[in-house]
Amino acid sequence: MKKDNKWRKDLKPGDLVMMRSDHMAILTNVYWRSEDSEYPHVKLRYTDDDSNGSCSAWRVKEVLSESHR
């Protein structure tokens, strides 16, 4: 059975997440590239080296702390 990944669709800016690469990051933007996308796209700032990045929310392994925005 496929693991439930619906939580990825509820990501929001300010969430602290663990990426599949085992780096922590803070999401700075969450948006849909197109209506037929399976997951949103995220922009983020990595906490280990303060660099920016972007990728599909599929690359997020888990939410460590949710934003209260």
C-alpha positions as CSV (number, residue, x, y, z in Angstrom):
1,M,0.0,0.0,0.0
2,K,1.3,3.5,-0.9
3,K,2.3,5.6,2.1
4,D,0.1,8.6,2.8
5,N,1.8,11.7,1.5
6,K,-1.1,14.1,1.7
7,W,0.7,16.1,4.5
8,R,3.1,17.4,1.8
9,K,0.3,19.3,0.3
10,D,-0.2,21.2,3.6
11,L,3.3,22.6,3.9
12,K,3.6,26.3,4.5
13,P,6.2,29.0,4.7
14,G,8.0,29.0,8.1
15,D,7.9,25.2,8.5
16,L,11.2,23.7,9.7
17,V,11.7,20.5,7.7
18,M,14.1,17.6,7.3
19,M,15.0,17.0,3.7
20,R,15.6,13.5,2.2
21,S,19.3,14.6,2.0
22,D,19.2,14.8,5.9
23,H,19.7,18.6,5.8
24,M,17.3,20.8,7.8
25,A,15.7,23.7,6.1
26,I,13.1,26.4,6.6
27,L,10.5,26.8,3.9
28,T,10.3,30.3,2.5
29,N,7.6,29.8,-0.1
30,V,5.2,27.0,-1.1
31,Y,3.4,27.1,-4.4
32,W,1.9,25.0,-7.2
33,R,3.7,25.1,-10.5
34,S,0.6,23.8,-12.4
35,E,-2.8,22.4,-11.6
36,D,-1.8,18.9,-12.5
37,S,1.3,18.8,-10.2
38,E,1.2,15.9,-7.7
39,Y,3.1,18.0,-5.0
40,P,3.7,21.7,-4.5
41,H,7.1,23.2,-5.2
42,V,9.0,24.8,-2.3
43,K,11.7,27.4,-1.9
44,L,13.8,27.0,1.2
45,R,16.8,28.1,3.2
46,Y,19.1,25.4,4.5
47,T,20.0,25.8,8.2
48,D,23.5,24.2,8.0
49,D,25.0,26.7,5.5
50,D,22.4,29.4,5.1
51,S,22.1,28.7,1.4
52,N,18.8,29.0,-0.7
53,G,17.3,26.2,-2.7
54,S,14.1,25.0,-4.3
55,C,12.6,21.6,-5.2
56,S,9.5,19.6,-5.2
57,A,7.9,19.0,-1.8
58,W,8.5,15.3,-2.5
59,R,12.1,15.9,-1.4
60,V,10.8,16.9,2.1
61,K,11.2,13.8,4.4
62,E,9.3,15.2,7.5
63,V,8.1,18.3,9.2
64,L,10.0,19.0,12.4
65,S,8.2,22.1,13.5
66,E,5.1,23.7,11.9
67,S,4.7,27.4,11.4
68,H,1.9,29.1,13.2
69,R,1.3,31.7,10.5
